[in-house]
Structures are given as C-alpha cells and as structure tokens.
Amino acid sequence: QVQLVESGGGLVQAGGSLRLSCTVSGWTSSASTMGWYRQAPGNQREMVATIATGGNTNYADSVKDRFTISRDNAKNTMYLQMNNLQPEDTAVYYCKMFFPSYWGQGTQVTVSS
C-alpha cells in the first residue's frame, strides 16, 4: 500500500521558517516527479513547487526566492523549506506523487501577523 505522510507543519510568526517533510512508503518515489500543493479556506488547491526525477524544480511565483523544494531519494523523502513566511502562506500543505498519482493527508501551516 502506497502512503505519503507529511510532517513539519505548525504555527509560526510572520518572517519565520518551517520545513515540511513528505515520506513515501510502499513505492520508490525517486522514479516520480513529486510536488507540494496548498489549499487555503475557500480557495482551490494550488501548486507550490515541483521537483522532477532529475532534480529540476518549478515554483509558484508567490513563493519563489522564499521556498526551496528538495528530495532525498535514499530516504524516499521530499522536503519544502519555507522561509520568510507570510500570513498569506497559511494553508493546508499536501504532497503529491505524480506517477502513480497519490496525495498525502496534508499538514496545516498557520502564519500569524
């Protein structure tokens, strides 16, 4: 059974940092593009960042220069380093494996002003 488990969310003040982790079990995640998405109340789920098998990355304009996506294939884990967090970053953050398609359960990130 394939599972994606996120961790690292929490409450932080504006300007602070958090690091999210997404650990995959039951599948070798290194064979797939992975990504982070987020969904704020009343909004659609949106792409935050993706990382391809070769390491190429892509970011939403709103997080460029603040967030960094990375992966450790030996640990079957993907990360999202989030710096200079702002209240508008408040959302549930989900990790996604593209091939096959699986989502994690989400982790809450709340940024206070």
Backbone bond lengths (Angstrom), bond angles and torsions (degrees), N, CA, C in turn:
res aa  C-N    CA-C-N  psi(-1)  N-CA   C-N-CA  omega(-1)  CA-C   N-CA-C  phi
1 Q - - - 1.458 - - 1.527 109.18 -
2 V 1.321 115.17 129.23 1.464 120.70 -179.28 1.520 109.13 -85.55
3 Q 1.321 115.85 132.27 1.457 121.06 176.38 1.516 110.02 -137.20
4 L 1.329 114.85 142.03 1.452 122.27 173.03 1.525 106.29 -118.88
5 V 1.320 116.88 124.32 1.452 120.87 -177.13 1.524 109.39 -123.09
6 E 1.339 114.85 117.81 1.458 120.65 177.22 1.516 110.83 -90.10
7 S 1.308 115.39 153.82 1.464 121.83 173.88 1.515 108.39 -154.48
8 G 1.335 115.81 165.42 1.452 120.75 174.99 1.517 115.32 105.23
9 G 1.326 117.30 -4.38 1.448 118.88 177.86 1.523 111.32 -71.17
10 G 1.332 114.99 172.43 1.452 119.18 179.01 1.505 111.66 163.54
11 L 1.329 114.83 -165.88 1.458 123.06 -179.81 1.523 108.49 -106.15
12 V 1.326 115.41 130.38 1.462 120.48 -179.41 1.524 108.70 -143.08
13 Q 1.316 115.79 152.24 1.455 120.02 176.72 1.524 110.36 -79.87
14 A 1.306 115.79 156.07 1.464 120.80 176.83 1.525 109.85 -54.82
15 G 1.332 114.32 136.74 1.453 120.68 -176.02 1.510 114.27 91.82
16 G 1.320 116.39 -9.46 1.462 120.83 -178.71 1.520 112.62 -84.44
17 S 1.319 115.01 -176.42 1.465 121.86 -175.88 1.527 110.73 -132.32
18 L 1.312 114.75 152.11 1.461 123.08 170.84 1.526 108.06 -143.24
19 R 1.337 115.67 154.23 1.455 120.46 171.98 1.518 109.15 -123.88
20 L 1.312 115.03 119.14 1.460 121.11 176.45 1.523 109.71 -91.68
21 S 1.322 114.69 147.21 1.468 121.44 175.36 1.516 109.15 -125.53
22 C 1.306 116.21 148.64 1.459 122.90 175.42 1.526 107.26 -135.47
23 T 1.320 115.52 112.04 1.453 120.48 -179.20 1.520 109.67 -105.76
24 V 1.326 114.90 130.28 1.459 121.95 -178.37 1.527 109.56 -101.57
25 S 1.307 115.86 134.29 1.460 121.17 173.47 1.519 109.10 -125.42
26 G 1.322 116.34 149.79 1.448 120.92 178.21 1.515 114.63 84.12
27 W 1.305 117.76 3.19 1.475 122.51 -179.93 1.519 108.32 -160.23
28 T 1.330 115.03 153.04 1.462 119.60 177.05 1.522 108.62 -90.72
29 S 1.324 116.58 102.80 1.466 120.71 -172.61 1.519 112.72 -68.24
30 S 1.337 117.56 -19.43 1.466 119.72 -178.09 1.525 111.95 -63.32
31 A 1.325 117.40 -16.98 1.459 121.28 -178.94 1.522 112.53 -86.77
32 S 1.321 117.20 3.02 1.462 119.88 -173.63 1.517 111.62 -134.74
33 T 1.321 115.13 147.19 1.464 120.29 164.65 1.525 108.08 -62.32
34 M 1.326 115.13 139.66 1.467 120.86 178.68 1.529 108.57 -123.63
35 G 1.309 116.48 159.92 1.450 118.76 179.90 1.514 113.67 -155.83
36 W 1.314 114.19 161.55 1.467 122.84 171.81 1.524 108.47 -112.51
37 Y 1.311 115.16 134.98 1.450 123.24 175.93 1.523 108.09 -127.73
38 R 1.326 116.38 162.50 1.459 119.53 176.79 1.521 110.29 -143.41
39 Q 1.319 113.91 155.00 1.462 120.28 179.34 1.513 108.86 -141.29
40 A 1.327 114.68 117.60 1.455 121.47 175.36 1.527 108.87 -92.86
41 P 1.330 118.07 156.16 1.467 120.52 -179.68 1.524 111.19 -54.70
42 G 1.323 116.00 129.96 1.453 121.29 178.48 1.508 114.93 81.39
43 N 1.328 116.19 -2.31 1.469 119.79 -178.87 1.518 110.97 -112.44
44 Q 1.329 114.95 161.43 1.456 119.68 173.29 1.529 109.67 -77.38
45 R 1.319 114.93 157.39 1.451 119.82 175.11 1.532 108.58 -67.87
46 E 1.327 116.51 134.15 1.447 120.76 -177.26 1.522 111.20 -128.01
47 M 1.322 115.25 150.71 1.449 121.40 177.96 1.522 109.68 -71.78
48 V 1.307 116.10 134.97 1.459 121.83 174.82 1.530 110.28 -102.57
49 A 1.334 115.58 -51.04 1.463 120.60 -178.32 1.520 109.11 -162.00
50 T 1.323 115.13 149.77 1.459 120.69 174.72 1.523 109.37 -132.61
51 I 1.339 114.80 155.13 1.451 120.35 177.33 1.521 107.72 -138.04
52 A 1.329 115.16 125.75 1.456 120.70 -177.89 1.532 110.63 -83.53
53 T 1.333 115.26 172.04 1.457 119.66 -178.16 1.521 111.81 -60.81
54 G 1.334 116.40 -31.92 1.460 120.04 179.84 1.514 114.15 -84.72
55 G 1.343 115.80 -2.96 1.453 119.96 178.12 1.515 115.19 101.00
56 N 1.344 117.67 -5.40 1.467 118.74 176.68 1.526 109.88 -63.74
57 T 1.324 115.46 138.37 1.457 120.95 -176.81 1.524 111.20 -119.61
58 N 1.324 114.45 157.14 1.454 121.73 178.35 1.524 107.38 -143.44
59 Y 1.328 117.19 137.68 1.451 121.72 -175.97 1.526 111.28 -128.93
60 A 1.316 115.53 149.11 1.448 120.61 168.01 1.523 108.15 -67.26
61 D 1.313 116.24 145.97 1.460 120.04 -178.44 1.528 111.70 -57.10
62 S 1.326 116.48 -33.60 1.460 120.74 -174.45 1.529 113.05 -69.60
63 V 1.340 117.48 -16.47 1.468 119.21 -177.30 1.519 112.86 -117.61
64 K 1.318 116.99 -4.60 1.470 119.30 179.62 1.523 110.04 -55.38
65 D 1.304 116.26 141.44 1.469 124.68 178.43 1.523 112.97 72.78
66 R 1.343 117.41 -0.86 1.470 120.65 175.66 1.526 112.01 -117.86
67 F 1.327 116.90 -36.64 1.462 122.35 -176.83 1.527 109.53 -108.79
68 T 1.329 115.65 148.06 1.457 121.47 176.49 1.523 109.38 -134.34
69 I 1.322 116.15 123.78 1.461 121.63 177.01 1.527 108.44 -97.24
70 S 1.317 115.38 142.44 1.457 120.10 178.43 1.523 109.03 -152.64
71 R 1.333 115.86 169.07 1.459 119.31 179.44 1.513 109.29 -145.11
72 D 1.317 114.58 147.22 1.470 122.22 175.06 1.522 105.82 -119.44
73 N 1.313 116.23 98.11 1.462 119.74 -175.00 1.526 112.11 -64.59
74 A 1.312 117.02 -30.97 1.461 119.77 179.06 1.527 111.39 -64.07
75 K 1.327 116.03 -28.55 1.464 121.12 -179.89 1.522 112.25 -101.56
76 N 1.344 116.04 0.14 1.468 119.44 -178.32 1.527 111.36 55.57
77 T 1.323 115.67 39.32 1.458 121.36 -171.74 1.519 110.68 -133.26
78 M 1.313 114.52 142.63 1.456 122.50 175.81 1.520 107.77 -117.45
79 Y 1.335 115.69 150.45 1.461 120.46 -177.69 1.526 110.61 -128.29
80 L 1.326 115.07 158.87 1.453 121.93 169.94 1.526 107.02 -137.05
81 Q 1.325 115.11 106.93 1.463 120.49 174.78 1.523 107.88 -86.29
82 M 1.312 115.96 121.04 1.463 121.26 -176.59 1.517 108.80 -116.95
83 N 1.321 115.53 115.32 1.459 121.70 179.32 1.519 110.50 -113.35
84 N 1.324 115.94 160.78 1.467 121.97 179.50 1.527 110.84 48.49
85 L 1.306 115.82 49.62 1.459 120.30 -178.80 1.519 111.16 -64.17
86 Q 1.315 115.32 144.35 1.459 123.15 -179.13 1.523 109.90 -124.10
87 P 1.330 117.82 158.15 1.471 119.66 -179.53 1.528 113.26 -53.94
88 E 1.302 117.42 -32.20 1.477 119.78 -179.97 1.517 112.89 -71.30
89 D 1.333 117.55 -7.47 1.464 121.21 174.48 1.526 111.93 -84.27
90 T 1.321 117.27 -6.14 1.460 121.48 179.28 1.520 110.33 -61.45
91 A 1.317 115.94 124.57 1.466 121.70 -177.06 1.522 108.98 -178.29
92 V 1.319 114.43 170.63 1.467 120.13 166.13 1.525 106.85 -88.29
93 Y 1.309 116.11 127.54 1.462 122.06 -178.38 1.522 109.39 -102.49
94 Y 1.332 115.02 130.31 1.462 122.22 -177.82 1.517 109.99 -118.98
95 C 1.318 116.61 142.23 1.451 118.55 170.33 1.526 109.01 -100.49
96 K 1.298 114.64 151.04 1.465 121.23 -176.52 1.513 110.07 -135.40
97 M 1.316 115.41 135.13 1.453 121.95 169.07 1.520 106.29 -105.49
98 F 1.332 116.88 129.93 1.458 120.49 -171.49 1.526 113.15 -82.43
99 F 1.333 116.94 -41.06 1.457 119.48 -174.30 1.528 109.82 -133.03
100 P 1.309 121.44 104.22 1.463 126.13 -5.38 1.521 110.73 -70.83
101 S 1.329 115.13 167.87 1.454 120.03 -174.29 1.522 111.41 -85.61
102 Y 1.323 115.12 114.91 1.457 121.95 175.98 1.525 108.95 -140.24
103 W 1.346 115.00 149.44 1.458 122.31 175.67 1.519 109.39 -117.99
104 G 1.317 115.89 150.14 1.441 120.70 168.27 1.521 110.20 -80.49
105 Q 1.331 114.94 178.79 1.468 119.84 -175.93 1.521 112.19 -86.26
106 G 1.323 117.08 -13.44 1.459 120.76 177.85 1.520 113.06 98.08
107 T 1.326 114.93 150.52 1.459 121.54 175.49 1.527 107.78 -137.79
108 Q 1.323 115.95 135.69 1.468 121.38 -174.71 1.523 110.60 -81.57
109 V 1.313 115.02 131.77 1.462 122.33 171.63 1.524 107.45 -119.52
110 T 1.310 116.63 123.19 1.455 121.91 179.75 1.522 108.59 -124.79
111 V 1.322 115.63 125.89 1.463 121.53 -179.27 1.519 108.22 -115.66
112 S 1.314 116.07 119.96 1.461 120.75 -179.92 1.522 110.28 -94.30
113 S 1.328 114.67 148.67 1.472 119.64 -177.65 1.517 111.38 -88.96
